[in-house]
Amino acid sequence: MAAVETGESRSHARTGKKRKKKRRTNIRIDMTPMVDVAFLLLTFFMLTTVFSKPQTMEINLPHEETTVDLAESNLMTLRIDSTGTIYWNMGTEPPKMIAFKDLRPLLLERNRINPKLITLLKVDRAGTYNMMVNIMDELNLADITRFSLAPMLPADKDLLKKAAGA
């Protein structure tokens, strides 16, 4: 562990002679136990740490481009423009603006009214990826498992301009 070496012989200590110069004591510390404890703690924390699982959502994609015939009463469209404003509509109704905080109650209500509801999500390319993820999280929290992602077309942007101006 640790040792103190004084550097004087025992014969001088017994005779009582005075030393002319006081010698410096040498201290030697054995570092082996400290290294052992460091590796023990390192392995303990490595083995007991819970690894976080990545938070992902499974999305089933079609193998090829397909068309699906669908009643307009079963289709709810969510459009998000480049500023993050959310518009929603059912079927061919004109889009209405909705705040993000009001989106989940709307989704829950519409899903309760129509269990066959399919949600179409259109996000502007100029928008952020975070906006799309937030909307998909809201869909997941509202237990809406049937939704589609589609690109926002120029006709959708014109429709949003009319809805914002009204």
C-alpha positions as CSV (number, residue, x, y, z in Angstrom):
1,M,0.0,0.0,0.0
2,A,2.1,2.9,1.3
3,A,5.5,2.9,2.8
4,V,7.6,5.5,4.5
5,E,11.4,5.3,4.1
6,T,13.3,7.4,6.5
7,G,16.7,6.7,5.1
8,E,18.6,6.5,8.4
9,S,20.2,3.4,9.9
10,R,19.2,2.1,13.3
11,S,22.7,2.3,14.7
12,H,22.7,6.1,14.6
13,A,19.3,6.3,16.3
14,R,20.4,4.2,19.3
15,T,23.7,6.0,20.0
16,G,22.1,9.3,20.3
17,K,24.4,11.2,18.0
18,K,23.1,14.3,16.5
19,R,22.5,14.5,12.8
20,K,24.0,17.5,11.1
21,K,21.4,17.6,8.4
22,K,17.9,16.4,8.5
23,R,17.1,14.0,5.7
24,R,14.0,14.2,3.7
25,T,11.7,11.2,4.1
26,N,10.8,9.3,1.0
27,I,7.2,8.4,0.6
28,R,6.2,5.7,-1.9
29,I,2.5,5.2,-2.7
30,D,1.5,1.9,-4.4
31,M,-1.1,2.8,-7.1
32,T,-2.1,-0.7,-7.9
33,P,-5.2,-0.8,-5.5
34,M,-6.4,2.5,-7.0
35,V,-6.2,1.2,-10.5
36,D,-8.1,-2.0,-9.4
37,V,-10.9,0.1,-7.9
38,A,-11.1,2.3,-11.0
39,F,-11.5,-0.7,-13.3
40,L,-14.0,-2.3,-10.9
41,L,-16.1,0.9,-11.0
42,L,-15.8,1.2,-14.8
43,T,-16.9,-2.4,-15.4
44,F,-19.7,-2.0,-12.8
45,F,-21.1,1.1,-14.5
46,M,-20.8,-0.4,-18.0
47,L,-22.6,-3.5,-17.0
48,T,-25.4,-1.8,-15.0
49,T,-26.2,1.0,-17.5
50,V,-29.5,0.7,-19.2
51,F,-29.1,1.4,-22.9
52,S,-31.8,3.6,-24.3
53,K,-33.7,2.2,-27.2
54,P,-34.1,4.4,-30.3
55,Q,-37.5,6.0,-30.5
56,T,-38.8,5.0,-33.9
57,M,-42.2,4.5,-35.5
58,E,-42.8,1.7,-37.9
59,I,-44.2,2.8,-41.2
60,N,-45.3,0.3,-43.8
61,L,-44.6,1.5,-47.3
62,P,-46.1,0.1,-50.4
63,H,-43.9,-1.8,-52.8
64,E,-44.9,0.1,-55.8
65,E,-47.1,3.1,-56.6
66,T,-50.7,2.1,-56.1
67,T,-54.0,3.8,-56.2
68,V,-56.7,3.2,-53.7
69,D,-60.4,4.0,-54.1
70,L,-61.6,5.7,-51.0
71,A,-64.8,7.5,-50.0
72,E,-64.2,11.2,-49.5
73,S,-66.1,11.0,-46.2
74,N,-63.3,8.7,-44.9
75,L,-60.4,11.0,-45.8
76,M,-59.1,13.8,-43.6
77,T,-56.3,15.9,-45.1
78,L,-53.8,17.7,-43.0
79,R,-51.7,20.3,-44.8
80,I,-48.7,22.1,-43.1
81,D,-47.3,25.1,-44.9
82,S,-43.8,26.4,-44.8
83,T,-44.5,28.5,-41.7
84,G,-45.8,25.6,-39.7
85,T,-49.5,26.6,-39.9
86,I,-51.8,23.5,-40.0
87,Y,-54.9,23.3,-42.1
88,W,-57.3,20.4,-42.1
89,N,-60.4,19.4,-44.1
90,M,-62.7,16.4,-44.6
91,G,-63.2,15.3,-48.2
92,T,-63.7,18.2,-50.5
93,E,-64.5,20.8,-47.9
94,P,-62.4,24.0,-47.9
95,P,-59.4,23.7,-45.5
96,K,-59.7,25.3,-42.1
97,M,-56.8,26.5,-40.0
98,I,-56.2,24.8,-36.6
99,A,-53.7,25.5,-33.8
100,F,-51.2,22.7,-33.0
101,K,-52.6,22.4,-29.4
102,D,-56.1,21.8,-30.8
103,L,-55.0,19.1,-33.2
104,R,-55.1,16.1,-30.9
105,P,-58.7,16.7,-29.7
106,L,-59.8,17.1,-33.3
107,L,-58.1,13.9,-34.3
108,L,-59.6,12.0,-31.4
109,E,-63.0,13.3,-32.2
110,R,-62.8,12.6,-35.9
111,N,-61.5,9.1,-35.3
112,R,-64.3,8.4,-32.7
113,I,-66.9,9.6,-35.2
114,N,-65.5,7.6,-38.2
115,P,-63.4,4.5,-37.3
116,K,-62.5,4.0,-41.0
117,L,-60.8,7.4,-41.1
118,I,-57.6,7.7,-43.2
119,T,-55.5,10.8,-42.6
120,L,-53.5,12.2,-45.5
121,L,-50.5,14.3,-44.4
122,K,-49.1,16.9,-46.8
123,V,-46.1,18.9,-45.6
124,D,-44.5,21.7,-47.6
125,R,-40.9,21.0,-48.7
126,A,-39.9,24.5,-47.4
127,G,-41.0,23.4,-43.9
128,T,-38.9,21.7,-41.3
129,Y,-38.6,18.0,-40.7
130,N,-39.6,18.7,-37.1
131,M,-43.1,19.8,-38.2
132,M,-43.7,16.5,-39.9
133,V,-42.4,14.5,-36.9
134,N,-44.6,16.5,-34.5
135,I,-47.7,15.8,-36.6
136,M,-46.9,12.1,-36.9
137,D,-46.4,12.0,-33.1
138,E,-49.9,13.6,-32.6
139,L,-51.4,11.0,-35.0
140,N,-49.7,8.2,-33.0
141,L,-51.0,9.7,-29.7
142,A,-54.5,9.9,-31.1
143,D,-54.3,6.2,-32.0
144,I,-54.6,6.9,-35.7
145,T,-52.7,4.1,-37.4
146,R,-54.0,4.6,-40.9
147,F,-52.3,7.6,-42.5
148,S,-50.5,8.4,-45.6
149,L,-47.7,10.9,-46.5
150,A,-48.0,12.8,-49.8
151,P,-46.1,15.7,-51.4
152,M,-47.7,19.1,-51.3
153,L,-48.6,20.1,-54.9
154,P,-48.9,23.6,-56.2
155,A,-52.7,23.1,-56.2
156,D,-52.6,22.5,-52.5
157,K,-50.5,25.7,-52.0
158,D,-53.1,27.7,-53.9
159,L,-55.9,26.1,-51.8
160,L,-54.0,27.1,-48.6
161,K,-53.6,30.7,-49.9
162,K,-57.3,30.9,-50.5
163,A,-58.0,29.5,-47.0
164,A,-55.6,31.9,-45.3
165,G,-57.1,34.9,-47.1
166,A,-60.7,33.9,-46.2
